[in-house]
């Protein structure tokens, strides 16, 4: 297993970075120097590449601390055990003799060393990183563990530097060790839209109960399916009805499980009856998808019941787009569960949507796009002052979320933010995924 060790002097944020990478609060994080006395080791993954991450105790120069010799010994052990190192330094305090001392130790190895300059909480502080080039390492990254900034870029570089043969071996081992490498898909829609029939068409068997009685599927049926090496976990959910038609009891809880499926899903497939088009109830279900920022596909079922004319399908697509205007990113696929029309196309679209939701955009590309959009349509003024977007960075996780540093966040109205969203999707290749834009005053510093 590829091993990455986090080193640095006390209280620079090593444990915070460790917790950020593994996604759990495993290491104790306090402002008291030297809290982490032992090495903490955890297995995590990035871009589907698993690796070990190690949080070492803070390096202490003085022997007045009885733990200092032990901590130094633990760090020196990692010189042999680790394949790469992250040297965490404090971007607010600046370069110290302790940082230089640790760098001298790390120069004894020819293994990759990445300098993470922590506490760079806004773009104006990025100039603080340059003094750390004095440490003699060329891979330096501004990060903020509190604001989740820069960590993804750091991990991208670490994974990229893993030798190709070793990266492939790690991926193969991960595939052998886990059975959860699948895309979770929730099939949702109003009763009798054909969700269970669609699931059966995908599976090629009568897995879910199908009938013409609305609400036949009372529970959520989880089914694993594999196609061309890609695994899916399909959640065939009970149909969502209007509240006034829901009796407290089994169906009430079925609706609750449907909502849970939407929240847990990687991709939501909204199944619509082609003969009815998008209805008010479809619109309400789509609002739930939007509320939880879920990647989605609109599957228009039962097209075998429509006349085979392009103008009819075009009119139906227009009606759906108008009714579900708030899901512009959701592709529309015309299918027939009964005739098994476009089933493979739907599966391929699920994979495409899923991949876009996990896509990472380089900071340079993002900021070039922001500059281009501001040139094409300048932000409006606020209280007589021009609005400005200074800088943007992508946050961790999915769907894609971007933190934009601006002068007056409250001045950016919904129509301009929507302009940015729609056009960033096109420029960044994110046409099929929801997107979050978070505006923050660049003058606000979080402690």
C-alpha positions in Angstrom: 0.0 0.0 0.0 1.4 3.4 -1.0 2.1 5.4 2.2 2.0 9.2 2.7 3.3 10.7 6.0 2.2 14.1 7.3 5.0 15.8 9.2 5.6 19.2 10.7 6.2 21.2 13.9 3.4 21.3 16.5 0.2 23.2 15.9 0.5 23.8 12.2 -2.6 21.8 11.4 -1.3 18.3 10.7 -4.2 16.5 12.4 -6.7 18.8 10.8 -5.3 17.9 7.4 -5.3 14.2 8.3 -9.0 14.4 9.3 -9.8 16.3 6.1 -8.1 13.7 4.0 -9.8 10.7 5.6 -13.1 12.4 6.0 -13.5 11.7 9.7 -12.6 13.3 13.0 -10.1 10.6 14.0 -7.2 12.7 15.1 -7.6 15.0 18.1 -7.4 18.6 17.0 -6.6 21.2 19.6 -4.6 24.5 19.8 -2.2 22.9 22.4 1.1 22.2 20.7 2.1 18.6 20.6 -1.4 17.0 21.3 -0.7 14.2 18.8 1.9 12.0 20.5 1.5 8.8 18.5 1.3 8.1 14.8 -2.2 7.7 13.5 -2.5 5.6 10.4 -5.6 5.3 8.2 -6.4 3.9 4.8 -8.3 6.2 2.4 -8.5 6.8 -1.3 -8.5 9.6 -3.8 -9.6 9.3 -7.5 -10.3 5.6 -6.8 -6.6 5.1 -5.7 -6.2 3.8 -2.2 -3.3 4.8 0.0 -2.3 5.0 3.6 -2.1 8.4 5.3 0.0 8.8 8.5 -0.3 11.6 11.1 2.9 11.9 13.0 3.5 13.8 16.2 4.7 17.4 16.0 8.4 17.7 15.5 10.0 19.3 18.6 13.6 20.6 18.6 13.9 21.1 22.4 14.6 18.1 24.6 12.8 19.8 27.5 9.7 18.0 26.3 10.0 14.4 27.5 8.1 13.2 24.4 10.4 15.1 22.0 13.0 12.3 21.4 10.1 9.7 20.9 8.3 12.0 18.4 11.6 12.5 16.4 12.1 8.8 16.4 8.6 8.2 15.0 9.2 10.7 12.2 12.6 9.1 11.4 10.8 5.7 11.1 8.6 7.2 8.4 11.7 8.1 6.4 12.0 4.4 5.8 8.3 3.4 5.8 6.7 6.2 3.9 6.7 6.6 0.1 6.0 10.3 0.2 5.8 13.2 2.7 3.5 16.2 3.3 5.4 18.8 5.2 2.8 21.1 6.8 3.8 24.7 7.7 1.9 27.7 9.0 1.2 30.3 6.4 0.3 32.9 9.1 3.4 32.4 11.3 5.8 32.1 8.4 9.0 30.2 8.0 10.6 29.0 11.3 13.9 27.3 12.3 11.9 24.2 13.2 10.5 24.1 9.6 14.1 24.3 8.3 15.2 21.6 10.7 12.5 19.2 9.5 13.3 20.0 5.8 16.9 19.1 6.4 15.8 15.7 7.7 13.5 15.2 4.7 16.3 16.1 2.2 18.0 12.8 3.4 15.4 10.9 1.3 14.8 11.1 -2.4 11.1 10.4 -1.9 8.6 13.1 -3.0 8.0 15.9 -0.5 5.0 18.2 -0.7 4.9 21.4 1.3 1.3 22.3 2.4 1.2 25.9 3.5 -1.8 25.8 5.9 -4.1 28.7 7.0 -4.2 30.4 3.6 -7.8 31.3 4.1 -8.2 33.8 1.2 -6.4 34.6 -2.1 -4.7 37.7 -0.6 -2.6 35.4 1.6 -1.3 33.3 -1.2 1.9 35.4 -1.5 2.8 34.0 2.0 3.8 30.8 0.4 6.8 32.1 -1.5 9.2 32.2 1.5 8.7 28.5 2.0 10.6 27.8 -1.3 13.7 28.4 0.9 13.1 24.9 2.3 14.3 23.5 -1.0 11.2 21.8 -2.3 9.4 22.8 -5.5 5.9 21.4 -4.8 4.3 23.9 -2.6 0.5 24.2 -2.1 -1.5 26.8 -0.3 -4.3 25.1 1.7 -6.9 25.8 4.4 -8.0 22.8 6.3 -10.8 24.8 7.9 -12.3 26.1 4.7 -11.5 23.0 2.7 -9.4 24.9 0.2 -6.4 23.5 -1.7 -6.5 20.0 -0.3 -7.9 18.5 -3.4 -5.1 20.0 -5.5 -2.5 18.6 -3.1 -4.0 15.1 -3.3 -4.3 15.3 -7.1 -0.5 15.9 -7.3 0.3 13.1 -4.9 -1.8 10.6 -6.9 -0.3 11.9 -10.2 3.2 11.3 -8.9 2.6 7.7 -8.0 4.4 5.5 -10.6 2.0 4.2 -13.3 2.7 0.5 -12.5 2.1 1.1 -8.8 -1.1 3.1 -9.4 -2.6 0.3 -11.5 -1.7 -2.3 -8.9 -3.4 -0.2 -6.2 -6.5 0.2 -8.3 -6.6 -3.6 -8.9 -6.2 -4.4 -5.2 -9.0 -1.9 -4.3 -11.3 -3.6 -6.8 -10.5 -7.0 -5.3 -10.9 -5.9 -1.7 -14.3 -4.0 -2.0 -17.7 -5.0 -3.2 -19.1 -1.5 -2.9 -17.6 0.0 -6.1 -20.9 0.8 -7.7 -23.1 3.8 -8.7 -26.1 4.1 -6.5 -29.1 4.9 -8.7 -32.6 5.9 -7.3 -35.5 5.4 -9.7 -38.2 7.8 -8.7 -41.5 9.1 -10.1 -45.2 9.2 -9.4 -47.1 5.9 -9.1 -47.5 3.9 -12.3 -44.9 5.8 -14.3 -43.2 2.5 -15.0 -40.3 2.5 -12.5 -40.5 -1.2 -11.7 -41.0 -2.1 -15.4 -37.9 0.0 -16.2 -35.9 -1.8 -13.5 -37.0 -5.2 -14.8 -36.0 -4.1 -18.4 -32.5 -3.2 -17.1 -32.1 -6.4 -15.2 -33.7 -8.6 -17.8 -35.8 -10.4 -15.2 -38.9 -9.9 -13.2 -37.1 -8.6 -10.1 -39.6 -6.0 -9.0 -43.4 -6.4 -8.7 -45.2 -4.8 -11.7 -48.9 -4.1 -12.0 -51.2 -1.3 -13.2 -52.3 -0.5 -9.6 -50.6 2.7 -8.5 -48.4 2.3 -5.5 -47.7 -1.5 -5.9 -44.1 -1.1 -4.9 -44.4 -0.3 -1.2 -40.7 -0.6 -0.2 -37.4 0.3 -1.6 -35.9 -2.7 -3.5 -32.1 -2.6 -3.7 -30.6 -4.5 -6.7 -27.0 -4.8 -7.8 -26.5 -5.0 -11.5 -23.2 -5.1 -13.6 -22.7 -4.1 -17.2 -19.3 -4.0 -19.0 -17.5 -4.0 -15.7 -19.5 -1.2 -14.2 -21.6 -2.0 -11.1 -24.9 -0.3 -10.3 -27.0 -0.4 -7.2 -30.6 0.3 -8.2 -33.1 1.5 -5.7 -36.5 0.9 -7.1 -38.6 3.2 -4.9 -42.3 3.5 -4.0 -44.1 6.1 -6.1 -44.5 9.5 -4.6 -48.1 10.7 -4.4 -49.7 14.0 -3.5 -49.8 14.5 0.3 -53.6 14.5 0.4 -53.6 11.0 -1.1 -51.2 9.6 1.4 -52.6 7.6 4.3 -50.6 7.3 7.5 -49.3 3.8 7.5 -47.2 1.7 5.0 -47.5 4.2 2.2 -46.5 7.1 4.4 -43.3 5.4 5.3 -42.7 4.4 1.7 -42.6 8.1 0.8 -40.1 8.6 3.6 -37.9 5.8 2.2 -38.1 7.4 -1.3 -36.8 10.6 0.1 -34.0 8.8 1.8 -33.1 7.0 -1.5 -32.9 10.4 -3.2 -30.5 11.7 -0.6 -28.3 8.5 -0.7 -28.2 8.2 -4.5 -25.3 9.1 -6.7 -27.7 9.6 -9.6 -31.5 10.0 -9.6 -33.6 8.8 -12.5 -36.9 10.6 -12.6 -39.3 8.4 -14.6 -42.1 10.3 -16.4 -45.1 8.8 -18.3 -44.8 9.8 -22.0 -48.5 9.8 -22.4 -49.0 12.4 -19.6 -45.8 14.5 -20.0 -44.4 16.3 -17.0 -47.2 16.8 -14.4 -47.4 18.9 -11.3 -46.4 15.9 -9.2 -43.4 15.3 -11.4 -42.5 18.9 -10.8 -42.7 18.4 -7.0 -40.5 15.3 -7.2 -38.0 17.2 -9.4 -37.9 20.0 -6.7 -36.7 17.4 -4.2 -33.9 16.4 -6.6 -32.9 20.0 -6.9 -33.1 20.6 -3.2 -30.5 17.9 -2.5 -28.3 18.9 -5.5 -28.5 15.5 -7.0 -27.3 14.6 -10.5 -30.3 13.5 -12.4 -31.7 12.0 -15.6 -35.2 12.3 -16.9 -36.4 9.0 -18.3 -39.5 9.5 -20.4 -41.1 6.0 -20.4 -43.8 4.3 -22.5 -42.7 6.0 -25.8 -43.9 2.8 -27.6 -47.5 4.1 -27.0 -46.8 7.4 -28.9 -47.0 7.8 -32.7 -43.6 7.4 -34.2 -43.1 11.1 -35.2 -40.2 13.3 -34.4 -42.4 16.4 -33.9 -44.3 14.7 -31.1 -41.2 13.8 -29.2 -39.8 17.3 -29.8 -43.0 18.8 -28.4 -42.9 16.5 -25.4 -39.3 17.4 -24.7 -40.2 21.1 -24.9 -43.1 20.6 -22.5 -40.8 18.7 -20.0 -38.1 21.4 -20.2 -40.6 24.1 -19.5 -42.2 22.3 -16.6 -38.9 21.3 -15.1 -37.0 24.4 -16.0 -35.0 24.3 -12.7 -33.3 21.1 -13.8 -31.5 22.3 -17.0 -28.6 20.0 -16.4 -30.7 16.7 -16.4 -30.5 14.9 -19.8 -33.8 13.6 -21.2 -33.8 10.0 -22.5 -36.8 8.6 -24.2 -37.3 4.9 -23.2 -39.7 2.0 -23.4 -39.5 -0.5 -20.6 -41.9 -2.8 -22.4 -40.1 -2.8 -25.7 -36.6 -2.3 -24.1 -35.9 0.8 -26.2 -32.8 2.9 -25.2 -32.1 0.9 -22.1 -28.3 0.7 -22.9 -28.4 4.4 -23.7 -29.9 5.2 -20.2 -27.2 3.1 -18.5 -24.4 4.9 -20.4 -26.0 8.2 -19.5 -26.0 7.3 -15.8 -22.2 6.6 -16.0 -21.6 9.9 -17.9 -23.6 11.9 -15.4 -21.9 10.2 -12.4 -18.4 11.0 -13.8 -19.3 14.6 -14.4 -20.5 14.9 -10.8 -17.0 13.8 -9.6 -15.1 15.9 -12.1 -12.3 18.2 -10.7 -11.5 21.4 -12.5 -8.1 23.0 -12.3 -7.9 26.3 -10.5 -6.3 28.0 -13.5 -9.0 26.8 -15.9 -11.8 27.9 -13.5 -10.4 31.4 -13.1 -9.9 31.8 -16.8 -13.5 30.9 -17.3 -14.6 33.4 -14.6 -12.6 36.1 -16.3 -14.1 35.3 -19.7 -17.7 35.4 -18.3 -17.1 38.7 -16.6 -15.7 40.2 -19.8 -18.8 39.0 -21.8 -21.2 40.2 -19.2 -19.9 42.4 -16.4 -21.5 42.0 -12.9 -23.9 44.8 -12.0 -23.2 47.5 -9.6 -24.0 47.5 -5.9 -24.7 50.7 -4.0 -23.0 52.5 -6.8 -19.9 50.3 -6.8 -18.9 47.7 -9.4 -19.1 44.1 -8.3 -16.0 42.0 -8.8 -15.1 38.3 -8.7 -11.4 38.1 -7.6 -10.8 34.4 -7.5 -12.4 31.0 -7.5 -11.5 27.6 -6.2 -13.3 24.2 -6.3 -14.2 22.7 -3.0 -14.0 19.0 -2.2 -16.8 16.5 -2.8 -19.7 16.2 -5.2 -21.5 17.6 -7.0 -19.0 20.3 -8.1 -19.0 23.3 -5.7 -17.0 26.5 -6.3 -16.0 29.1 -3.7 -15.8 32.5 -5.3 -14.1 35.4 -3.5 -15.9 38.7 -4.3 -16.1 42.2 -2.9 -19.9 42.3 -2.0 -21.5 38.9 -1.9 -24.9 40.4 -1.1 -24.8 42.4 -4.3 -24.8 39.4 -6.6 -28.5 38.8 -7.6 -29.9 35.4 -8.6 -30.0 36.2 -12.3 -26.3 36.9 -12.5 -25.4 33.9 -10.4 -27.6 31.8 -12.7 -25.7 33.3 -15.7 -22.5 32.2 -14.1 -23.8 28.6 -13.3 -25.2 28.0 -16.8 -22.1 29.2 -18.6 -19.6 27.6 -16.3 -21.2 24.3 -17.0 -20.5 24.8 -20.7 -17.0 26.1 -20.3 -15.9 23.5 -17.7 -17.6 20.4 -19.3 -20.2 20.1 -16.5 -23.3 20.3 -18.6 -24.9 17.2 -17.0 -24.4 17.9 -13.3 -25.8 20.3 -10.7 -23.4 23.0 -9.4 -23.0 25.0 -6.3 -21.6 28.6 -6.3 -20.7 29.9 -2.9 -19.9 33.7 -2.7 -17.6 34.9 0.0 -16.3 38.4 0.9 -12.5 38.1 0.4 -12.0 40.5 3.3 -13.5 38.1 5.9 -11.0 36.0 7.5 -12.0 33.0 9.6 -9.9 32.1 12.6 
